[in-house]
């Protein structure tokens, strides 16, 4: 079931719909709003469009770093199990 959540991002109200819980949707939009707020606090001449683009770049950067971290952890776990003779076989 799709959830509808009223949120505020960069001072504007939006209705966000998604399959996730309202709490999760709020968590995601709070994250985006925080990133935008950080950028606009540090650059008062930044337009809303510029802030949105830079926020998207920052979120993509966070995503790729998280993916790299997860891949590294999987590699380390694999090495640990190989060295310890684990793995359930």
C-alpha positions as a LaTeX table, in Angstrom:
\begin{tabular}{lrrr}
\hline
Residue & $x$ (\AA) & $y$ (\AA) & $z$ (\AA) \\
\hline
Unk1 & 0.00 & 0.00 & 0.00 \\
Unk2 & 1.36 & 3.41 & $-0.92$ \\
Unk3 & 1.89 & 5.82 & 1.93 \\
Unk4 & 1.43 & 9.59 & 1.58 \\
Unk5 & 3.57 & 11.77 & 3.79 \\
Unk6 & 3.60 & 15.55 & 4.02 \\
Unk7 & 7.18 & 16.78 & 4.36 \\
Unk8 & 9.09 & 20.05 & 4.27 \\
Unk9 & 12.28 & 20.31 & 2.25 \\
Unk10 & 14.11 & 23.64 & 1.96 \\
Unk11 & 11.11 & 25.41 & 3.43 \\
Unk12 & 8.62 & 24.03 & 0.89 \\
Unk13 & 5.89 & 21.50 & 1.58 \\
Unk14 & 5.77 & 18.34 & $-0.51$ \\
Unk15 & 3.61 & 15.25 & $-0.53$ \\
Unk16 & 5.81 & 12.19 & $-0.90$ \\
Unk17 & 4.34 & 8.80 & $-1.78$ \\
Unk18 & 6.07 & 5.49 & $-1.33$ \\
Unk19 & 5.68 & 1.87 & $-0.33$ \\
Unk20 & 7.79 & 2.35 & 2.80 \\
Unk21 & 6.50 & 3.38 & 6.22 \\
Unk22 & 5.77 & 7.06 & 6.91 \\
Unk23 & 8.63 & 7.02 & 9.42 \\
Unk24 & 11.07 & 5.80 & 6.79 \\
Unk25 & 9.88 & 8.36 & 4.23 \\
Unk26 & 10.28 & 11.10 & 6.85 \\
Unk27 & 13.77 & 9.83 & 7.70 \\
Unk28 & 14.80 & 9.96 & 4.02 \\
Unk29 & 13.37 & 13.43 & 3.45 \\
Unk30 & 14.91 & 14.72 & 6.69 \\
Unk31 & 18.28 & 13.49 & 5.40 \\
Unk32 & 17.82 & 15.32 & 2.08 \\
Unk33 & 16.61 & 18.45 & 3.86 \\
Unk34 & 19.63 & 18.37 & 6.17 \\
Unk35 & 22.01 & 18.12 & 3.23 \\
Unk36 & 20.29 & 21.03 & 1.48 \\
Unk37 & 20.29 & 23.09 & 4.67 \\
Unk38 & 24.01 & 22.50 & 5.18 \\
Unk39 & 24.75 & 23.67 & 1.63 \\
Unk40 & 22.57 & 26.77 & 1.80 \\
Unk41 & 23.88 & 27.69 & 5.27 \\
Unk42 & 27.40 & 27.68 & 3.84 \\
Unk43 & 26.51 & 29.55 & 0.64 \\
Unk44 & 23.74 & 32.14 & 0.93 \\
Unk45 & 23.91 & 32.96 & $-2.78$ \\
Unk46 & 23.10 & 29.39 & $-3.83$ \\
Unk47 & 19.84 & 29.10 & $-5.76$ \\
Unk48 & 17.27 & 26.42 & $-4.93$ \\
Unk49 & 18.16 & 24.65 & $-8.18$ \\
Unk50 & 21.87 & 24.80 & $-7.39$ \\
Unk51 & 21.24 & 23.49 & $-3.88$ \\
Unk52 & 19.16 & 20.63 & $-5.30$ \\
Unk53 & 21.88 & 19.65 & $-7.77$ \\
Unk54 & 24.64 & 19.81 & $-5.15$ \\
Unk55 & 22.46 & 17.85 & $-2.72$ \\
Unk56 & 21.94 & 15.16 & $-5.35$ \\
Unk57 & 25.70 & 14.99 & $-5.89$ \\
Unk58 & 26.31 & 14.73 & $-2.13$ \\
Unk59 & 23.70 & 11.98 & $-1.73$ \\
Unk60 & 25.18 & 10.05 & $-4.69$ \\
Unk61 & 28.62 & 10.41 & $-3.09$ \\
Unk62 & 27.25 & 9.04 & 0.20 \\
Unk63 & 25.65 & 6.15 & $-1.69$ \\
Unk64 & 28.81 & 5.15 & $-3.55$ \\
Unk65 & 30.94 & 5.40 & $-0.41$ \\
Unk66 & 28.44 & 3.20 & 1.43 \\
Unk67 & 28.53 & 0.68 & $-1.42$ \\
Unk68 & 32.34 & 0.63 & $-1.27$ \\
Unk69 & 32.26 & 0.15 & 2.50 \\
Unk70 & 29.76 & $-2.71$ & 2.19 \\
Unk71 & 31.88 & $-4.38$ & $-0.52$ \\
Unk72 & 34.99 & $-4.06$ & 1.66 \\
Unk73 & 33.16 & $-5.58$ & 4.63 \\
Unk74 & 31.94 & $-8.49$ & 2.50 \\
Unk75 & 35.52 & $-9.08$ & 1.33 \\
Unk76 & 36.84 & $-8.97$ & 4.90 \\
Unk77 & 34.14 & $-11.38$ & 6.09 \\
Unk78 & 34.94 & $-13.73$ & 3.23 \\
Unk79 & 38.63 & $-13.63$ & 4.14 \\
Unk80 & 37.82 & $-14.22$ & 7.80 \\
Unk81 & 35.71 & $-17.29$ & 7.01 \\
Unk82 & 38.31 & $-18.68$ & 4.60 \\
Unk83 & 41.09 & $-18.24$ & 7.17 \\
Unk84 & 39.06 & $-19.65$ & 10.05 \\
Unk85 & 37.76 & $-22.62$ & 8.07 \\
Unk86 & 34.20 & $-21.40$ & 8.57 \\
Unk87 & 31.48 & $-21.08$ & 6.02 \\
Unk88 & 29.35 & $-24.01$ & 7.09 \\
Unk89 & 30.76 & $-26.53$ & 4.59 \\
\hline
\end{tabular}
